[in-house]
C-alpha cells in the first residue's frame, strides 16, 4: 500500500525568544517525502582604524525618505525638521581605509556626525551611537565618510527602543546618501532589504526605493523578539544577511558595485530612541560562517563530471531562513530538479510560491488548494518537508518545461537552508525527435540482505539476470531500457545495522547507500531483508515491499532522499518481482504518483492512465480499492497502489513514459555508447 503524499497545513505561531527562524508549527509534521508500498563569526580581533578630526560641521536641513515596512512603493520624502545651531567635529576629507575597521562608539571621532535638530538628535552615549527620533514616520541615515573594499563583512549590535515596529539597519555599498542598499530589522523579527537610488539632479533628487526582499512570515507580536546583532556579507554581486548569527537569506544584485557604510533608523507610528554599538568591517575572506549556515548537498562538479553533456549541475550554496531562487531554463532543457536542505533533519522547509517564466502562479501557499500542492500537473514534490525539500519540473506533457526563469520562494523553520542545488537535463540532439530516441537508466544495487543464497556466485548472477529481464520487459514498452546493473557487496557490520530496519533509519540508510555505491548517474537501490513502516490504524510497524521519495535527489552523498529501498523477503525470492518493484519505486523517485490510491478517490495527473474509483469498485465495502477489484480498471498499470503479482501484464502509459524519460537519471542511449 502506498499512502497519499500529503501536504500538511502550516500553522504558524510566534516565538517570544531570540530569532531562530521566527516561526514554529502548532502540530508536529511527519516527513512527507516518502511513498510507501506494503505487501505490495565571532569576528577576529584586529587592529582598528583611528580617525582624526580637524574642523567643524554645521548641519543643514535635507530631505529624508521614509521606507514603510509594509509597502514596496517609493517612500514619501520629508523635510520638516529645523536644524539647531549645534556643531560637531567631522573629518575634513574622505580618506581611504582598508579593513579591518572597528567603531566602538566610545567618542565622536569614530566618523559619524552628531546632529541636533528639533525632531532628531544623534549622539555618542555610553559607547553607543544613539538616534533620538522625535517624530513618527521619520528616517535617519548616518554615513561613514570612508571608502571600504567591495568584498567585506559588516556587523553591528542593536538596541531597540520602546516600540517593536521601529526599524534599524545597515546601509551598504553607499555611493552617497542617495544611492545605496539597506538591510533593516524591526523589533518583531521582521526584516527587509531595499535598494535606494536617485535619478534627479543633486539639488533635487528623485528617490527610487525598491523592496528587494522581505521576510516571508510577518511577525506581529506586541512585544520584542531579541534581535541584537545584524550582519551583511558581500562578495561581488552576492550578499548574505544575518541576524543573531543566523543566516536569513541570500541575494544577488549588481545595481551598486562598491561603496561605503552607514547606519539607518526609522519610526512608524511613534517617536523612539534606538542605539547602535560595536560596528566592525572585515575582509570577506576572513569572516566566520556559522556552522548551521553551510553544508554540502551536491559537490561543485569537476570537468570530468560534465562529460555528460546533457546535464548541468548548479550548487547554490547556503540560502538562509528565507530564500528567493531563480531557476534559469534554456529552450532545449527537458527537466529540472531543485533540492534544498537544513543540517537538522527535523527542520521544516516550506515552498511558499512557485511562478513559471510566463507569470503563471503554479503554487502559492496563501491561495492554492491542498490538491495543487500534492497533485500539481506542473511539478512533482511537496510544498513542505522536514530536513530536505525536492521539487521536479515538469510533471506532465500538458505543462512542459518553459524557457526563462522559474521563481521559487522557500522558508525554513528552525535552522537556515544550508545548501541547495539544481540539476538540469537538456536535449543535446535538437535535430532528432526526442521521443524516438532510446532512453536508458543505470541502477546500483547495494546488497544488505542476509540471505545466504546471495553469497553464491551462481545465485547472484541469476538474480542479476532476472532483474534485468523484468525491468527491460517493462521499460521497452516505451522505448526505454536498463543500462548498467551494478551489484555492490556490504560488510557484516552494515548488514547488522540495515538488513532489518524501518522508516526512522531511512535517511541514514540512503546516505550509507550513497557512500558505498557512489553518486553517479544511477538509481541507488538498497536491497534489505525487511523494511517496516508505522501504520497509525494498526498502531504497529508493518513490512512493505519498498519505499521511495517523491521525487528523489541524485548526485548528493548527503541527501536523505537519494535512494529507494526494496524488502527482499516480501518478494519471496522472486527476482523478476524485485525488478518490477524497482521500476515502480524508481518511478516514484522520478516524480510519479500512483494511478489510484487506496482510498479510491485520489488519482494521478495523467489523462491516459485508468482510475479505479471507490464508489464503483469497492465491492467488499472495505473502504479501499484492491488489485482484484480493479482488474478491469487500473490494477494492470505498474503504478497502481497495490501489486497484483501479475508482472507480465504490467503497462506503462505514454504520458507516464513522457515524464520519466525526461528525468536526469535517464540518458539518450547513444550518448554512452
ABEGO torsion letter per residue (X at the ends): XBBBBBBBBBBBBBBBBBBBGGBBBABBBBBAABBBBBAXXBBBBBBBBBBBBABBBBBBBBBBBBBBAABABBBBBBAABBBBABBBBBBABBBBBBOBBBBAGABAAAGBBBBBBAABBBBBBGGBBBBBBABBGBBBBBBBBBBBBABBBBBBBBBBBABAABBBBBBBGBABAABBBBBBBBAAGBBBBBBBBBABBAABBBBBBBBABBBABBBABABBBBBABBBBBBBEABBBBBBGGBBABBBBBAABABEBBBBBBBBBABBBBBBBBGBBBBBAAABBBBAAABBBABBBBBAAAAABAABBBBBAEBAEABBBBBBBBBAABABBBBBBBBABAABBBBBABBBBAAGBBABBAAABBAAAAABBAABBEBABBBGBBBBBOBABAABBBBBEBBBBBBBBBEBBBABBBBBBBBBABAABBAAABBBBBBBBBBBABABAAAABAAAAAAAAAAAAAAAAAAAAAAGBBBBBBBBBBBBAAAAAAAABBBAAAAAAAAAAAAAAAEABBBBBBBBBABBBBBBAAAGBBBBBABBBBOBBBBGBAABAAABBBBBAAAAGGBAAAAAAAAAAAAAAAAGBBBABBAAGABBBABAABBBBBAAAABAAGAGBBBAAAAAAAAAABAABABBAGBAAABBBBAAAAAAAAABAABBBAAAAX
